Amino acid sequence: MLALKEDVGKGDLTTEALVENGDSASAVIITREKGILAGMEFAKETFRMLDSGVRFAACKKDGDKIKKGDVLTEIEGKLKAILTGERVALNYLQRMSGIATLTGKFVRKAGEKTKILDTRKTFPGKRKIEKYSVFKGGGVNHRFGLFDMVLIKDNHIASCDNDAALAIAKAKRRFPGQFIEVEVSKLEQIPAVLKEGADRIMLDNMDLRDIEKAMKIIAGRSEVEVSGKIDEKKIKTLSSLGVDFVSVGKLTHSYRSLDIALDIVRKGEKNG
């Protein structure tokens, strides 16, 4: 695991200096605030890589709602492994639970009809982890990468003489049958995009008044996604307008880590 290699390097100097090889211990991981849990398997694997005999008894699972003081898991194993793996395990749990918790807040505001989507605004190399966390928070994963679907954005349209319909037509010729989404920022773009047969229209950075007008123009002939400057207050209104999807970049770039800690509860006897 790259995270352990990065943290431990040539060795955990402090633990090596203070702890004997045979020392064992029991520990608990607890949460100091409420939220939605994610990252348990990553935490478990962290300790297992350091001590194959570790006992990781999960009390909660990913996707569970947790409250302050909840014990998330009980751990028993070599004390060296527990101390060395503590920070890496908590880094996964704190960050992934932070993403899941923020996602859950948006999902609750959106209700059942409007789905909350993540974006590609993820930390390089960590997209699977972050999108998994969104899923565990109740969100829906948008395309994983550029290979998943055709999503024609403003710069793509600019490369086609600022003609969104032309861009759709070219994409259909190159990839017949592929799902096509098109980003629009002006109401006057919508009729041509509908005529050309876009599967989904993304209303980008439109104010609520224009979004309401756009919904009337589209009138169910295409899926509708709203993106840009989305906050929790705006979600309810978008849901009431019948928007199918709302994509929220902040789920993976502006979340706050959850306060989760590991405590040693008992130092065991030497194992020989």
C-alpha positions, 0 to 999 in steps of 0.5 A, a space after each residue: 500500500 503506497 500510503 504505508 510506504 509513504 508514511 513508514 519509509 525505512 521504519 517507524 523510529 518512535 515505535 521501534 524505540 519504545 515498543 518491544 517486538 512481542 508486545 500486544 495491545 487492544 485498541 478502539 477506533 471511535 468517532 467524536 462527531 456524527 456523520 456517515 461512515 466510509 473507509 472501514 476496509 481501508 483501515 482494516 487492510 492497513 493493520 492487516 498489512 502490518 500484522 497479518 494476525 490482527 483482529 479487526 472487529 468492526 462494530 459499524 459498516 460503511 454507509 452507516 450513520 454514526 454519532 459522537 462516541 460510537 465505537 467503529 471497530 475493536 482491534 487486537 494485535 501487535 502493538 507495533 502494528 497498531 501504532 504504526 498503522 494508526 495515522 494511515 488508517 485514520 486518514 482513510 476513515 476521516 477523509 472518506 467519512 467526510 465525503 460520505 457525510 457531506 454527500 448525505 447532507 445534499 442527498 437529504 435535501 434533494 429528496 427521492 426524485 433528484 439524484 446527487 452526482 459527483 464529478 471528476 474534481 478528485 485528488 489525482 490517483 484517489 478517484 476510486 476512493 472518493 467516488 466510493 465514499 460518495 456512493 456510501 453517502 447516498 450519492 450517485 457516481 457520474 462518469 468515472 473518467 473520459 472513457 465512460 461517456 460523451 460529455 460535450 462541454 463548452 470548450 468542446 463546443 468552441 472547437 466545433 465553431 461554437 455549434 453544439 448541434 454540430 458537436 453532437 452530430 460529430 459524436 454520434 457519427 464517431 460513436 453511434 449508440 453512445 450516451 451523449 450529454 451536452 453542457 449548455 449555459 444559455 437558453 437559446 442553445 437548448 432547442 438545437 441540442 434537443 433536436 439533435 437528440 442529446 440524452 442529457 442536458 447539463 444546465 451549467 451556471 444558470 440562475 434559478 429563473 433560467 433553470 425554470 425556463 429551461 425545464 419548460 423548454 426541455 419538457 421531459 424530452 431529455 434528462 436534465 442535470 444542473 451544475 455550478 455553484 450548488 449549495 444545500 439551499 439551492 438543492 430543494 428548489 432544483 428538486 421542486 423544479 423536476 431536475 433529474 441530477 445535480 452534480 456537486 464538485 465540492 463533495 470531493 474537493 471541499 469536504 471536511 474530514 470527520 473527527 475520528 480517533 484511535 485509542 489504546 485501551 489495554 497493553 497486553 503481555 509479551 508474546 515471547 
